[in-house]
Amino acid sequence: MAGQISKNARREGAKELMSRWGGKIVMKTRFQNGRLKHYAVCEKTGKEARRPKDLM
């Protein structure tokens, strides 16, 4: 699993995470409703989730 790494640390690429479909999970950020929203994306399938753990 992802362990105890914050969303911000994963955003910077501190650790490589793999999804259940075999793609690399990357954290992205978007500006929405006046706030920064972090979300995880599987590079292979393009699926998005709030946390990387949801894609594992």
BAVEXZA-645604 format. One record per residue: residue in three letters; chain; x negated, y negated, z of N, C-alpha, C, O in turn. Coordinates in nm, 4 decimals. Layout:
! residues N
<residuo:ALA	cadena:A	n_east:X	n_north:Y	n_up:Z	ca_east:X	ca_north:Y	ca_up:Z	c_east:X	c_north:Y	c_up:Z	o_east:X	o_north:Y	o_up:Z>
...
This chain:
! residues 56
<residuo:MET	cadena:A	n_east:-0.0828	n_north:0.1191	n_up:0.0000	ca_east:0.0000	ca_north:0.0000	ca_up:0.0000	c_east:-0.0871	c_north:-0.1254	c_up:0.0000	o_east:-0.2100	o_north:-0.1178	o_up:-0.0034>
<residuo:ALA	cadena:A	n_east:-0.0215	n_north:-0.2391	n_up:0.0039	ca_east:-0.0926	ca_north:-0.3660	ca_up:-0.0051	c_east:-0.1697	c_north:-0.3998	c_up:0.1210	o_east:-0.2681	o_north:-0.4735	o_up:0.1147>
<residuo:GLY	cadena:A	n_east:-0.1277	n_north:-0.3477	n_up:0.2357	ca_east:-0.1980	ca_north:-0.3774	ca_up:0.3597	c_east:-0.1616	c_north:-0.5143	c_up:0.4125	o_east:-0.0570	o_north:-0.5691	o_up:0.3776>
<residuo:GLN	cadena:A	n_east:-0.2466	n_north:-0.5695	n_up:0.4957	ca_east:-0.2194	ca_north:-0.6977	ca_up:0.5593	c_east:-0.2916	c_north:-0.8114	c_up:0.4869	o_east:-0.3778	o_north:-0.8769	o_up:0.5455>
<residuo:ILE	cadena:A	n_east:-0.2580	n_north:-0.8351	n_up:0.3623	ca_east:-0.3172	ca_north:-0.9434	ca_up:0.2846	c_east:-0.2061	c_north:-1.0424	c_up:0.2534	o_east:-0.0989	o_north:-1.0026	o_up:0.2079>
<residuo:SER	cadena:A	n_east:-0.2301	n_north:-1.1704	n_up:0.2771	ca_east:-0.1265	ca_north:-1.2704	ca_up:0.2537	c_east:-0.0997	c_north:-1.2854	c_up:0.1040	o_east:-0.1816	o_north:-1.2462	o_up:0.0209>
<residuo:LYS	cadena:A	n_east:0.0168	n_north:-1.3430	n_up:0.0709	ca_east:0.0506	ca_north:-1.3685	ca_up:-0.0691	c_east:-0.0520	c_north:-1.4611	c_up:-0.1327	o_east:-0.0874	o_north:-1.4445	o_up:-0.2494>
<residuo:ASN	cadena:A	n_east:-0.1000	n_north:-1.5589	n_up:-0.0556	ca_east:-0.1982	ca_north:-1.6523	ca_up:-0.1099	c_east:-0.3303	c_north:-1.5837	c_up:-0.1407	o_east:-0.3933	o_north:-1.6154	o_up:-0.2416>
<residuo:ALA	cadena:A	n_east:-0.3735	n_north:-1.4912	n_up:-0.0573	ca_east:-0.4978	ca_north:-1.4189	ca_up:-0.0825	c_east:-0.4844	c_north:-1.3331	c_up:-0.2076	o_east:-0.5783	o_north:-1.3241	o_up:-0.2866>
<residuo:ARG	cadena:A	n_east:-0.3688	n_north:-1.2699	n_up:-0.2265	ca_east:-0.3480	ca_north:-1.1891	ca_up:-0.3470	c_east:-0.3406	c_north:-1.2775	c_up:-0.4697	o_east:-0.3797	o_north:-1.2361	o_up:-0.5789>
<residuo:ARG	cadena:A	n_east:-0.2911	n_north:-1.3977	n_up:-0.4529	ca_east:-0.2823	ca_north:-1.4934	ca_up:-0.5646	c_east:-0.4211	c_north:-1.5246	c_up:-0.6184	o_east:-0.4380	o_north:-1.5450	o_up:-0.7386>
<residuo:GLU	cadena:A	n_east:-0.5196	n_north:-1.5284	n_up:-0.5311	ca_east:-0.6570	ca_north:-1.5592	ca_up:-0.5712	c_east:-0.7298	c_north:-1.4383	c_up:-0.6275	o_east:-0.8418	o_north:-1.4528	o_up:-0.6765>
<residuo:GLY	cadena:A	n_east:-0.6702	n_north:-1.3189	n_up:-0.6222	ca_east:-0.7336	ca_north:-1.2006	ca_up:-0.6788	c_east:-0.8332	c_north:-1.1351	c_up:-0.5859	o_east:-0.9325	o_north:-1.0788	o_up:-0.6321>
<residuo:ALA	cadena:A	n_east:-0.8092	n_north:-1.1410	n_up:-0.4557	ca_east:-0.9016	ca_north:-1.0820	ca_up:-0.3587	c_east:-0.9045	c_north:-0.9300	c_up:-0.3692	o_east:-1.0051	o_north:-0.8684	o_up:-0.3337>
<residuo:LYS	cadena:A	n_east:-0.7972	n_north:-0.8682	n_up:-0.4169	ca_east:-0.7891	ca_north:-0.7235	ca_up:-0.4227	c_east:-0.7089	c_north:-0.6816	c_up:-0.5457	o_east:-0.6083	o_north:-0.7444	o_up:-0.5788>
<residuo:GLU	cadena:A	n_east:-0.7533	n_north:-0.5754	n_up:-0.6138	ca_east:-0.6815	ca_north:-0.5238	ca_up:-0.7303	c_east:-0.5693	c_north:-0.4322	c_up:-0.6843	o_east:-0.5931	o_north:-0.3377	o_up:-0.6091>
<residuo:LEU	cadena:A	n_east:-0.4482	n_north:-0.4589	n_up:-0.7285	ca_east:-0.3328	ca_north:-0.3771	ca_up:-0.6927	c_east:-0.2755	c_north:-0.3143	c_up:-0.8189	o_east:-0.2697	o_north:-0.3788	o_up:-0.9235>
<residuo:MET	cadena:A	n_east:-0.2332	n_north:-0.1885	n_up:-0.8094	ca_east:-0.1767	ca_north:-0.1182	ca_up:-0.9241	c_east:-0.0287	c_north:-0.0895	c_up:-0.8998	o_east:0.0110	o_north:-0.0550	o_up:-0.7885>
<residuo:SER	cadena:A	n_east:0.0523	n_north:-0.1038	n_up:-1.0041	ca_east:0.1951	ca_north:-0.0776	ca_up:-0.9926	c_east:0.2235	c_north:0.0707	c_up:-1.0135	o_east:0.1353	o_north:0.1471	o_up:-1.0527>
<residuo:ARG	cadena:A	n_east:0.3465	n_north:0.1099	n_up:-0.9871	ca_east:0.3830	ca_north:0.2515	ca_up:-1.0046	c_east:0.3858	c_north:0.2910	c_up:-1.1525	o_east:0.3870	o_north:0.4100	o_up:-1.1839>
<residuo:TRP	cadena:A	n_east:0.3869	n_north:0.1934	n_up:-1.2435	ca_east:0.3856	ca_north:0.2221	ca_up:-1.3874	c_east:0.2445	c_north:0.2208	c_up:-1.4448	o_east:0.2261	o_north:0.2394	o_up:-1.5651>
<residuo:GLY	cadena:A	n_east:0.1445	n_north:0.1989	n_up:-1.3591	ca_east:0.0058	ca_north:0.2048	ca_up:-1.4034	c_east:-0.0535	c_north:0.0727	c_up:-1.4460	o_east:-0.1692	o_north:0.0684	o_up:-1.4880>
<residuo:GLY	cadena:A	n_east:0.0218	n_north:-0.0355	n_up:-1.4365	ca_east:-0.0304	ca_north:-0.1667	ca_up:-1.4730	c_east:-0.0865	c_north:-0.2399	c_up:-1.3524	o_east:-0.0570	o_north:-0.2050	o_up:-1.2381>
<residuo:LYS	cadena:A	n_east:-0.1671	n_north:-0.3412	n_up:-1.3786	ca_east:-0.2245	ca_north:-0.4209	ca_up:-1.2713	c_east:-0.1208	c_north:-0.5230	c_up:-1.2235	o_east:-0.0509	o_north:-0.5837	o_up:-1.3046>
<residuo:ILE	cadena:A	n_east:-0.1115	n_north:-0.5414	n_up:-1.0921	ca_east:-0.0192	ca_north:-0.6398	ca_up:-1.0355	c_east:-0.0949	c_north:-0.7699	c_up:-1.0143	o_east:-0.1999	o_north:-0.7718	o_up:-0.9502>
<residuo:VAL	cadena:A	n_east:-0.0411	n_north:-0.8782	n_up:-1.0682	ca_east:-0.0998	ca_north:-1.0103	ca_up:-1.0480	c_east:0.0038	c_north:-1.0998	c_up:-0.9819	o_east:0.1238	o_north:-1.0870	o_up:-1.0062>
<residuo:MET	cadena:A	n_east:-0.0446	n_north:-1.1905	n_up:-0.8978	ca_east:0.0429	ca_north:-1.2875	ca_up:-0.8333	c_east:0.0442	c_north:-1.4145	c_up:-0.9175	o_east:-0.0601	o_north:-1.4601	o_up:-0.9644>
<residuo:LYS	cadena:A	n_east:0.1626	n_north:-1.4707	n_up:-0.9359	ca_east:0.1778	ca_north:-1.5958	ca_up:-1.0087	c_east:0.2570	c_north:-1.6919	c_up:-0.9218	o_east:0.3210	o_north:-1.6511	o_up:-0.8249>
<residuo:THR	cadena:A	n_east:0.2522	n_north:-1.8195	n_up:-0.9568	ca_east:0.3215	ca_north:-1.9224	ca_up:-0.8812	c_east:0.3993	c_north:-2.0102	c_up:-0.9777	o_east:0.3504	o_north:-2.0457	o_up:-1.0850>
<residuo:ARG	cadena:A	n_east:0.5221	n_north:-2.0448	n_up:-0.9375	ca_east:0.6001	ca_north:-2.1394	ca_up:-1.0169	c_east:0.6559	c_north:-2.2460	c_up:-0.9245	o_east:0.6788	o_north:-2.2209	o_up:-0.8062>
<residuo:PHE	cadena:A	n_east:0.6774	n_north:-2.3643	n_up:-0.9783	ca_east:0.7351	ca_north:-2.4748	ca_up:-0.9023	c_east:0.8846	c_north:-2.4728	c_up:-0.9285	o_east:0.9282	o_north:-2.4911	o_up:-1.0422>
<residuo:GLN	cadena:A	n_east:0.9645	n_north:-2.4505	n_up:-0.8226	ca_east:1.1084	ca_north:-2.4342	ca_up:-0.8389	c_east:1.1792	c_north:-2.5004	c_up:-0.7213	o_east:1.1455	o_north:-2.4739	o_up:-0.6059>
<residuo:ASN	cadena:A	n_east:1.2748	n_north:-2.5844	n_up:-0.7489	ca_east:1.3522	ca_north:-2.6556	ca_up:-0.6464	c_east:1.2624	c_north:-2.7318	c_up:-0.5486	o_east:1.2886	o_north:-2.7341	o_up:-0.4284>
<residuo:GLY	cadena:A	n_east:1.1583	n_north:-2.7930	n_up:-0.6002	ca_east:1.0696	ca_north:-2.8730	ca_up:-0.5172	c_east:0.9744	c_north:-2.7931	c_up:-0.4296	o_east:0.9102	o_north:-2.8501	o_up:-0.3413>
<residuo:ARG	cadena:A	n_east:0.9638	n_north:-2.6626	n_up:-0.4519	ca_east:0.8760	ca_north:-2.5774	ca_up:-0.3707	c_east:0.7940	c_north:-2.4874	c_up:-0.4619	o_east:0.8331	o_north:-2.4598	o_up:-0.5753>
<residuo:LEU	cadena:A	n_east:0.6792	n_north:-2.4417	n_up:-0.4109	ca_east:0.5990	ca_north:-2.3431	ca_up:-0.4822	c_east:0.6506	c_north:-2.2042	c_up:-0.4462	o_east:0.6607	o_north:-2.1703	o_up:-0.3283>
<residuo:LYS	cadena:A	n_east:0.6828	n_north:-2.1249	n_up:-0.5458	ca_east:0.7312	ca_north:-1.9888	ca_up:-0.5244	c_east:0.6280	c_north:-1.8913	c_up:-0.5791	o_east:0.5916	o_north:-1.8985	o_up:-0.6964>
<residuo:HIS	cadena:A	n_east:0.5805	n_north:-1.7997	n_up:-0.4940	ca_east:0.4878	ca_north:-1.6952	ca_up:-0.5363	c_east:0.5691	c_north:-1.5725	c_up:-0.5752	o_east:0.6692	o_north:-1.5406	o_up:-0.5112>
<residuo:TYR	cadena:A	n_east:0.5256	n_north:-1.5038	n_up:-0.6805	ca_east:0.5901	ca_north:-1.3795	ca_up:-0.7197	c_east:0.4876	c_north:-1.2880	c_up:-0.7851	o_east:0.3847	o_north:-1.3331	o_up:-0.8353>
<residuo:ALA	cadena:A	n_east:0.5180	n_north:-1.1584	n_up:-0.7833	ca_east:0.4274	ca_north:-1.0581	ca_up:-0.8387	c_east:0.4780	c_north:-1.0149	c_up:-0.9759	o_east:0.5986	o_north:-1.0074	o_up:-0.9993>
<residuo:VAL	cadena:A	n_east:0.3846	n_north:-0.9869	n_up:-1.0660	ca_east:0.4190	ca_north:-0.9425	ca_up:-1.2012	c_east:0.3322	c_north:-0.8223	c_up:-1.2365	o_east:0.2113	o_north:-0.8230	o_up:-1.2133>
<residuo:CYS	cadena:A	n_east:0.3949	n_north:-0.7192	n_up:-1.2928	ca_east:0.3211	ca_north:-0.6056	ca_up:-1.3465	c_east:0.2786	c_north:-0.6426	c_up:-1.4879	o_east:0.3630	o_north:-0.6741	o_up:-1.5717>
<residuo:GLU	cadena:A	n_east:0.1482	n_north:-0.6391	n_up:-1.5151	ca_east:0.0995	ca_north:-0.6788	ca_up:-1.6481	c_east:0.1412	c_north:-0.5808	c_up:-1.7573	o_east:0.1557	o_north:-0.6207	o_up:-1.8729>
<residuo:LYS	cadena:A	n_east:0.1607	n_north:-0.4545	n_up:-1.7235	ca_east:0.1945	ca_north:-0.3542	ca_up:-1.8240	c_east:0.3411	c_north:-0.3644	c_up:-1.8673	o_east:0.3711	o_north:-0.3611	o_up:-1.9867>
<residuo:THR	cadena:A	n_east:0.4332	n_north:-0.3768	n_up:-1.7693	ca_east:0.5764	ca_north:-0.3757	ca_up:-1.8013	c_east:0.6391	c_north:-0.5137	c_up:-1.8002	o_east:0.7445	o_north:-0.5337	o_up:-1.8607>
<residuo:GLY	cadena:A	n_east:0.5767	n_north:-0.6097	n_up:-1.7327	ca_east:0.6339	ca_north:-0.7436	ca_up:-1.7248	c_east:0.7386	c_north:-0.7593	c_up:-1.6159	o_east:0.8025	o_north:-0.8641	o_up:-1.6068>
<residuo:LYS	cadena:A	n_east:0.7573	n_north:-0.6576	n_up:-1.5334	ca_east:0.8550	ca_north:-0.6655	ca_up:-1.4248	c_east:0.8069	c_north:-0.7631	c_up:-1.3184	o_east:0.6875	o_north:-0.7718	o_up:-1.2897>
<residuo:GLU	cadena:A	n_east:0.9029	n_north:-0.8378	n_up:-1.2593	ca_east:0.8716	ca_north:-0.9351	ca_up:-1.1553	c_east:0.9347	c_north:-0.8929	c_up:-1.0238	o_east:1.0409	o_north:-0.8307	o_up:-1.0219>
<residuo:ALA	cadena:A	n_east:0.8689	n_north:-0.9269	n_up:-0.9141	ca_east:0.9214	ca_north:-0.9004	ca_up:-0.7800	c_east:0.8673	c_north:-1.0069	c_up:-0.6860	o_east:0.7673	o_north:-1.0722	o_up:-0.7158>
<residuo:ARG	cadena:A	n_east:0.9333	n_north:-1.0238	n_up:-0.5733	ca_east:0.8900	ca_north:-1.1237	ca_up:-0.4767	c_east:0.7586	c_north:-1.0842	c_up:-0.4104	o_east:0.6738	o_north:-1.1697	o_up:-0.3846>
<residuo:ARG	cadena:A	n_east:0.7414	n_north:-0.9551	n_up:-0.3829	ca_east:0.6208	ca_north:-0.9044	ca_up:-0.3179	c_east:0.5579	c_north:-0.7957	c_up:-0.4053	o_east:0.6301	o_north:-0.7238	o_up:-0.4743>
<residuo:PRO	cadena:A	n_east:0.4249	n_north:-0.7824	n_up:-0.4036	ca_east:0.3605	ca_north:-0.6749	ca_up:-0.4792	c_east:0.4048	c_north:-0.5366	c_up:-0.4329	o_east:0.4100	o_north:-0.4430	o_up:-0.5128>
<residuo:LYS	cadena:A	n_east:0.4365	n_north:-0.5233	n_up:-0.3049	ca_east:0.4793	ca_north:-0.3944	ca_up:-0.2495	c_east:0.6046	c_north:-0.3427	c_up:-0.3211	o_east:0.6237	o_north:-0.2215	o_up:-0.3312>
<residuo:ASP	cadena:A	n_east:0.6891	n_north:-0.4319	n_up:-0.3702	ca_east:0.8108	ca_north:-0.3921	ca_up:-0.4401	c_east:0.7813	c_north:-0.3271	c_up:-0.5754	o_east:0.8665	o_north:-0.2567	o_up:-0.6296>
<residuo:LEU	cadena:A	n_east:0.6631	n_north:-0.3495	n_up:-0.6301	ca_east:0.6248	ca_north:-0.2911	ca_up:-0.7595	c_east:0.5418	c_north:-0.1654	c_up:-0.7437	o_east:0.5107	o_north:-0.0995	o_up:-0.8430>
<residuo:MET	cadena:A	n_east:0.5049	n_north:-0.1303	n_up:-0.6207	ca_east:0.4202	ca_north:-0.0126	ca_up:-0.5979	c_east:0.5027	c_north:0.1121	c_up:-0.5832	o_east:0.4477	o_north:0.2205	o_up:-0.5635>
